[in-house]
Amino acid sequence: MPFASFKVPAGSLDEKKKERIVERTTELYVEIYGERARATTLVLVEEVTDGGWGIGGNVLTLAMIQGSPDD
């Protein structure tokens, strides 16, 4: 069973964008493995609590990722 896991900042994607991730990821697996993969492809879009992750030793928040209007 093909499996893909996406972790995204909570509140950064609306339902339509999450659907798009699921649909396009499924299509990618179908392209690679053939049509038989469609029925068994599992795509997980998991929202991570704001401030619950980081990179380079720094905790990130949604505001930091989105940037301020002054940037």
GILINZI-V260805 format. One record per pair of residues at least 12 apart in sequence whose C-alpha atoms are under 8 Angstrom apart, sorted by the first residue. I is the first residue (numbers start at 1). J is the second residue. Records with the same first field share a line. If there is no record, write none. Layout:
I: J, J
This chain:
1: 37, 40, 41, 42
2: 29, 37, 40, 41, 42
3: 41, 42, 43, 44
4: 25, 42, 43, 44
5: 43, 44, 45, 46
6: 43, 44, 45, 46
7: 45, 46, 47, 48
8: 45, 46, 47, 48
9: 47, 48, 49, 50, 61, 62
10: 47, 48, 49, 50, 62
11: 47, 62
12: 62
18: 45
21: 45
22: 43, 44, 45
25: 43
26: 38, 41, 42, 43
29: 41
50: 62
